Amino acid sequence: MHRAAPRLCALVLTSTALVSLPVPAGPQSLPAVAMNEAALLTAATTRLMAQQGLAVALAANVLQDQLQVIQAVASTGAGCSRLEGGGSWDVAGEDRTSDTSATLTLRIYYDDACKSLYMSSRANVAAGTSVDTVKAVTVYRGLDGHDLGTLTTSASATSAGAGTADLLGTGTFVFARKGLPVTHLGPACAVPSSLGNAAVAPFPCSGAIAQYFPAFGESLGSVSPLTVSLSGSFTNPGKVSFSGASSLMAVGPKDLSVGAGPRNTLVLTGGARRVGSEATSGHAGGFALFPPAPTGWTATNKAAGQQFEIAVTSNATRRLQGSVVALATGQQLAVISLDRSGTGTMRYGGSTSATAVTGWVLEG
């Protein structure tokens, strides 16, 4: 099972670094949206901004879970272990079916004593000659103990030569609350396969999300390429920063989804139509599942005149406060308030009611 560790650990260590950023792929060529859809775009832009901005943390969260899976497979100890930066984890029901395959249930907790459950992930890890895989079904739970939803993922780490591992995953998030559409997502990175103490050069990552919004009768989605930089090494990363100049924003039919493209990229499938692009940048104050301040990120769409921004406001609670603002006037088009699980509300400007956000995903 040890053969799986270098590539798969790189996969999740990378995503941990992305706790404050979204991950996506190279540019995808799509037809532009028709001009007669201007009314749709006016109503949907703020949601697109928020969706793409929140997807940063969602993608990082997915890979963080996989990192802990790999650490659990490599671990020989038992009992409760603390997470760097807060939280804890343990393992239940482990079955090592062979030297190259293991199935286990990883549990991650909000607290340091394995009492307040955050997620439970049933995962299968398999090591191959050049490709390692992790398949997992993860149930998320809120701070108040209720189920948030279930994420089903399939990820791979492939040796790409020149000391690099290509990391790619896709998945679906199903809300615990019935009747809400499925959300499709995916992260991809090309990272150094060595996880030692050597300094790490900036490396590319990409991430994608697609989600149907019944109020518009359309799906909204994005694919966002980024460059990730660590101030240290993988084993001692220090602060994390990331930036990308041209994320793709799109609308599409109900079955819009996320798929694997050529050369370790992610694409929107099912008839996406381009509506614009964003520039994204951010930083994380620590290499952790619940990163401390200063952690925050922004996504700017100059053509639409809007900017998404969010930041950790309390190290004690790791709560986040954010907004979507009009660049020209500074007017708040939406206000976002979330707990450390990415659950809370987003209130659109002029609305008398709030829209729920669950596990970094908009409910409407």
C-alpha positions as CSV (number, residue, x, y, z in Angstrom):
1,M,0.0,0.0,0.0
2,H,3.0,2.3,0.4
3,R,3.3,2.7,-3.4
4,A,0.1,4.8,-3.3
5,A,1.3,7.3,-0.8
6,P,3.5,9.7,-2.8
7,R,1.1,10.5,-5.6
8,L,-2.1,10.4,-3.5
9,C,-0.6,12.4,-0.7
10,A,0.4,15.0,-3.2
11,L,-3.2,15.0,-4.4
12,V,-4.6,15.9,-1.1
13,L,-1.8,18.0,0.3
14,T,-2.2,20.2,-2.7
15,S,-5.9,20.6,-2.0
16,T,-5.2,21.5,1.6
17,A,-3.2,24.4,0.2
18,L,-6.3,25.4,-1.7
19,V,-8.5,25.8,1.4
20,S,-9.0,29.3,0.4
21,L,-9.1,28.9,-3.4
22,P,-11.0,27.3,-6.2
23,V,-9.3,24.9,-8.4
24,P,-9.9,24.4,-12.3
25,A,-8.4,23.6,-15.6
26,G,-7.1,25.1,-18.9
27,P,-9.3,27.3,-21.1
28,Q,-12.3,25.5,-22.6
29,S,-13.6,26.8,-25.9
30,L,-17.4,27.3,-25.7
31,P,-19.9,29.2,-27.8
32,A,-20.9,32.6,-26.5
33,V,-24.3,33.1,-24.9
34,A,-26.9,34.7,-27.2
35,M,-27.6,38.4,-26.8
36,N,-31.3,37.8,-26.2
37,E,-30.4,36.1,-22.9
38,A,-29.3,39.5,-21.4
39,A,-32.1,39.4,-18.8
40,L,-31.0,36.0,-17.7
41,L,-27.4,37.1,-17.3
42,T,-28.3,40.1,-15.3
43,A,-30.2,38.0,-12.8
44,A,-27.7,35.1,-12.8
45,T,-24.3,37.0,-12.6
46,T,-24.4,37.5,-8.9
47,R,-25.1,33.8,-8.3
48,L,-22.3,32.8,-10.7
49,M,-19.9,35.1,-8.8
50,A,-20.9,33.5,-5.5
51,Q,-21.0,30.0,-6.9
52,Q,-17.5,30.2,-8.3
53,G,-16.1,31.9,-5.2
54,L,-17.5,29.3,-2.8
55,A,-16.3,26.5,-5.0
56,V,-12.8,27.4,-4.0
57,A,-13.3,26.2,-0.5
58,L,-15.5,23.2,-1.7
59,A,-12.7,21.9,-3.9
60,A,-10.1,22.3,-1.2
61,N,-12.4,20.5,1.3
62,V,-12.8,17.5,-1.0
63,L,-9.0,17.1,-1.4
64,Q,-8.4,17.6,2.3
65,D,-10.7,14.7,3.0
66,Q,-8.7,12.6,0.6
67,L,-5.4,13.6,2.2
68,Q,-6.7,12.3,5.5
69,V,-7.8,9.1,3.8
70,I,-4.2,8.5,2.6
71,Q,-2.7,9.4,6.0
72,A,-5.1,7.0,7.6
73,V,-4.1,4.2,5.2
74,A,-0.4,4.8,6.0
75,S,-1.0,5.1,9.7
76,T,-0.3,2.2,12.0
77,G,-1.7,3.8,15.1
78,A,-5.3,3.8,16.5
79,G,-7.5,6.2,18.4
80,C,-8.1,9.9,18.0
81,S,-5.5,12.1,16.4
82,R,-5.5,15.9,16.2
83,L,-5.5,17.8,12.9
84,E,-3.0,20.6,12.3
85,G,-4.8,23.9,12.8
86,G,-7.8,22.4,14.6
87,G,-10.1,19.4,14.5
88,S,-9.3,15.7,14.9
89,W,-9.8,12.4,13.1
90,D,-10.1,8.7,13.6
91,V,-10.7,5.5,11.6
92,A,-13.3,2.8,11.8
93,G,-13.9,-0.4,9.9
94,E,-10.6,-0.6,8.1
95,D,-10.1,-3.6,5.7
96,R,-6.8,-4.1,4.0
97,T,-7.8,-6.4,1.2
98,S,-4.2,-6.6,-0.2
99,D,-0.8,-4.9,-0.2
100,T,-2.2,-2.4,-2.7
101,S,-5.8,-1.9,-1.7
102,A,-7.6,-0.8,1.5
103,T,-11.2,0.2,2.4
104,L,-11.8,2.2,5.5
105,T,-14.1,4.8,7.1
106,L,-12.4,8.0,8.0
107,R,-14.1,10.4,10.4
108,I,-13.2,14.0,10.8
109,Y,-14.4,16.1,13.7
110,Y,-14.8,19.8,14.4
111,D,-13.2,19.5,17.9
112,D,-9.8,18.2,19.0
113,A,-11.2,15.2,20.9
114,C,-13.2,13.3,18.2
115,K,-16.6,14.2,19.7
116,S,-18.3,16.6,17.3
117,L,-18.5,14.8,13.9
118,Y,-17.9,16.9,10.7
119,M,-17.6,14.2,8.0
120,S,-17.6,10.5,7.7
121,S,-16.0,9.1,4.5
122,R,-16.1,5.5,3.3
123,A,-13.2,5.2,1.0
124,N,-11.4,2.7,-1.2
125,V,-7.7,3.3,-2.0
126,A,-6.0,1.3,-4.7
127,A,-2.4,1.6,-5.8
128,G,-1.4,0.8,-9.4
129,T,1.9,0.7,-11.3
130,S,1.4,4.3,-12.6
131,V,-2.0,5.3,-11.5
132,D,-3.4,5.4,-7.9
133,T,-7.2,5.9,-7.2
134,V,-9.4,7.0,-4.3
135,K,-13.2,6.4,-4.5
136,A,-15.2,7.8,-1.6
137,V,-18.7,8.5,-0.3
138,T,-18.6,11.2,2.3
139,V,-21.5,12.4,4.5
140,Y,-21.1,15.9,5.9
141,R,-22.7,17.1,9.2
142,G,-23.3,20.6,10.4
143,L,-22.1,22.1,13.7
144,D,-25.6,21.5,15.1
145,G,-25.4,17.8,14.3
146,H,-27.8,17.7,11.3
147,D,-26.7,16.1,8.0
148,L,-25.7,18.6,5.3
149,G,-25.4,16.2,2.3
150,T,-23.4,13.4,0.7
151,L,-20.4,13.8,-1.7
152,T,-19.5,10.9,-4.0
153,T,-16.0,11.3,-5.5
154,S,-13.6,9.5,-7.8
155,A,-10.0,10.7,-7.9
156,S,-6.7,9.5,-9.5
157,A,-3.0,10.4,-9.3
158,T,-1.0,9.6,-12.4
159,S,2.8,9.7,-12.7
160,A,3.5,12.3,-15.4
161,G,7.3,12.1,-15.6
162,A,9.8,14.8,-14.7
163,G,8.9,14.4,-11.0
164,T,5.3,15.5,-11.5
165,A,2.0,13.8,-10.6
166,D,-1.2,14.6,-12.5
167,L,-4.1,14.7,-10.0
168,L,-7.7,14.7,-11.2
169,G,-11.1,14.1,-9.6
170,T,-14.8,14.5,-10.2
171,G,-17.8,14.1,-8.0
172,T,-21.4,15.0,-7.1
173,F,-22.8,16.6,-4.0
174,V,-26.4,15.7,-3.0
175,F,-28.1,17.9,-0.4
176,A,-29.6,16.2,2.6
177,R,-32.7,18.4,2.1
178,K,-34.9,16.6,-0.5
179,G,-35.8,18.2,-3.8
180,L,-32.6,20.2,-4.5
181,P,-30.6,19.6,-7.7
182,V,-27.3,17.7,-7.7
183,T,-24.1,19.7,-7.8
184,H,-21.2,18.5,-10.0
185,L,-17.6,19.4,-9.2
186,G,-14.0,18.5,-9.9
187,P,-10.4,19.5,-9.0
188,A,-7.2,18.9,-11.0
189,C,-3.6,19.7,-10.3
190,A,-0.1,19.0,-11.7
191,V,2.2,18.9,-8.7
192,P,5.8,17.8,-7.8
193,S,5.6,14.1,-6.8
194,S,8.2,14.6,-4.1
195,L,6.8,15.5,-0.7
196,G,10.0,16.3,1.2
197,N,11.3,19.5,2.8
198,A,12.6,21.0,-0.5
199,A,11.1,24.3,-1.6
200,V,8.2,23.8,-4.1
201,A,8.0,25.8,-7.3
202,P,4.6,27.4,-8.2
203,F,2.3,24.8,-9.8
204,P,-1.0,24.8,-11.8
205,C,-4.3,23.7,-10.4
206,S,-7.8,23.9,-11.8
207,G,-11.3,23.3,-10.5
208,A,-14.9,23.2,-11.9
209,I,-18.5,23.3,-10.7
210,A,-21.9,23.0,-12.4
211,Q,-25.3,23.3,-10.7
212,Y,-28.9,23.6,-12.0
213,F,-30.9,26.6,-10.7
214,P,-34.7,26.0,-11.2
215,A,-35.5,29.7,-10.7
216,F,-33.6,30.4,-14.0
217,G,-34.4,27.2,-15.8
218,E,-30.6,27.0,-16.5
219,S,-27.5,25.6,-15.0
220,L,-24.6,27.8,-13.9
221,G,-21.0,26.7,-14.0
222,S,-17.3,27.7,-14.0
223,V,-13.8,26.4,-14.7
224,S,-11.0,28.3,-13.1
225,P,-7.2,27.9,-13.7
226,L,-4.9,29.0,-10.9
227,T,-1.3,29.0,-10.0
228,V,-0.6,27.9,-6.4
229,S,2.5,29.0,-4.4
230,L,3.7,27.8,-1.0
231,S,6.1,29.9,1.0
232,G,7.8,26.6,2.2
233,S,7.7,22.9,1.3
234,F,4.9,20.4,1.2
235,T,5.9,19.2,4.7
236,N,6.3,22.7,6.0
237,P,4.2,24.8,3.6
238,G,3.9,28.1,5.6
239,K,1.4,30.5,4.0
240,V,-0.4,29.7,0.7
241,S,-1.2,32.1,-2.1
242,F,-2.9,31.5,-5.5
243,S,-4.0,33.5,-8.5
244,G,-5.6,33.1,-11.9
245,A,-6.5,35.6,-14.6
246,S,-9.2,33.8,-16.7
247,S,-11.7,31.5,-15.1
248,L,-14.5,30.5,-17.5
249,M,-18.1,31.4,-16.5
250,A,-21.0,29.6,-18.3
251,V,-24.7,28.8,-18.4
252,G,-26.2,25.7,-19.8
253,P,-29.1,23.2,-19.7
254,K,-30.3,21.2,-16.7
255,D,-27.8,18.3,-17.4
256,L,-24.7,20.6,-17.4
257,S,-21.9,18.6,-15.6
258,V,-18.2,18.4,-15.0
259,G,-16.0,15.9,-16.8
260,A,-12.4,15.1,-17.5
261,G,-10.8,16.8,-20.5
262,P,-7.5,16.1,-22.4
263,R,-4.1,16.5,-20.7
264,N,-5.3,16.5,-17.1
265,T,-8.0,19.2,-17.5
266,L,-11.6,19.6,-16.4
267,V,-14.4,20.7,-18.8
268,L,-18.1,21.6,-18.5
269,T,-20.2,19.0,-20.4
270,G,-23.7,19.0,-21.6
271,G,-24.0,22.2,-23.7
272,A,-22.3,25.0,-21.8
273,R,-22.4,28.6,-23.2
274,R,-19.7,31.1,-22.2
275,V,-20.9,34.2,-20.5
276,G,-17.7,35.8,-19.3
277,S,-14.6,35.3,-17.2
278,E,-13.2,36.1,-13.7
279,A,-9.8,36.8,-12.2
280,T,-9.3,35.0,-8.9
281,S,-6.7,35.5,-6.1
282,G,-6.3,34.7,-2.5
283,H,-4.2,33.5,0.5
284,A,-4.5,31.1,3.4
285,G,-3.0,31.8,6.9
286,G,-2.3,28.1,7.5
287,F,-2.2,24.6,5.9
288,A,-5.3,23.4,7.6
289,L,-8.9,22.1,7.1
290,F,-10.2,25.1,9.0
291,P,-7.6,27.8,8.1
292,P,-7.0,30.7,10.5
293,A,-6.9,34.4,9.7
294,P,-5.5,35.9,7.5
295,T,-7.4,33.7,5.1
296,G,-9.5,35.2,2.2
297,W,-10.0,35.3,-1.5
298,T,-11.6,37.4,-4.2
299,A,-12.9,36.8,-7.7
300,T,-13.4,39.8,-10.0
301,N,-15.5,40.1,-13.2
302,K,-14.6,43.5,-14.7
303,A,-16.9,43.1,-17.7
304,A,-19.9,42.4,-15.4
305,G,-18.7,45.0,-12.9
306,Q,-18.9,42.6,-9.9
307,Q,-16.5,41.2,-7.3
308,F,-16.9,38.3,-4.9
309,E,-14.9,38.5,-1.6
310,I,-14.8,36.5,1.5
311,A,-12.5,36.1,4.6
312,V,-12.2,34.4,7.9
313,T,-13.2,36.8,10.6
314,S,-12.6,34.9,13.8
315,N,-9.9,32.4,14.8
316,A,-12.0,31.2,17.6
317,T,-14.9,30.1,15.5
318,R,-13.3,30.2,11.9
319,R,-16.5,32.0,10.7
320,L,-16.4,33.7,7.3
321,Q,-18.0,36.9,6.1
322,G,-18.3,37.8,2.4
323,S,-20.2,39.7,-0.2
324,V,-20.7,40.3,-3.9
325,V,-20.3,44.0,-4.7
326,A,-20.8,46.3,-7.7
327,L,-17.3,47.6,-8.6
328,A,-18.5,51.0,-9.8
329,T,-20.6,51.9,-6.7
330,G,-19.4,49.5,-4.0
331,Q,-23.1,48.5,-3.5
332,Q,-23.5,45.1,-1.9
333,L,-25.4,42.8,-4.3
334,A,-25.2,39.9,-1.8
335,V,-24.1,39.4,1.7
336,I,-22.7,36.0,2.8
337,S,-22.3,34.6,6.4
338,L,-20.9,31.1,6.9
339,D,-19.6,28.9,9.7
340,R,-16.5,26.8,9.3
341,S,-18.4,24.0,7.4
342,G,-19.4,26.5,4.7
343,T,-23.0,26.5,5.9
344,G,-25.0,29.7,6.5
345,T,-26.9,32.2,4.3
346,M,-26.5,34.5,1.4
347,R,-28.9,37.5,1.2
348,Y,-29.3,39.1,-2.2
349,G,-29.7,42.9,-2.4
350,G,-33.3,43.9,-2.3
351,S,-34.5,40.5,-1.0
352,T,-36.4,40.1,2.2
353,S,-35.4,36.5,2.6
354,A,-32.0,34.7,2.8
355,T,-30.9,31.8,0.5
356,A,-29.3,28.9,2.3
357,V,-25.7,27.9,1.7
358,T,-24.9,24.3,2.6
359,G,-21.4,22.9,2.6
360,W,-20.1,25.7,0.4
361,V,-22.9,25.1,-2.1
362,L,-25.8,27.5,-2.9
363,E,-29.3,26.1,-2.5
364,G,-30.8,28.7,-4.8
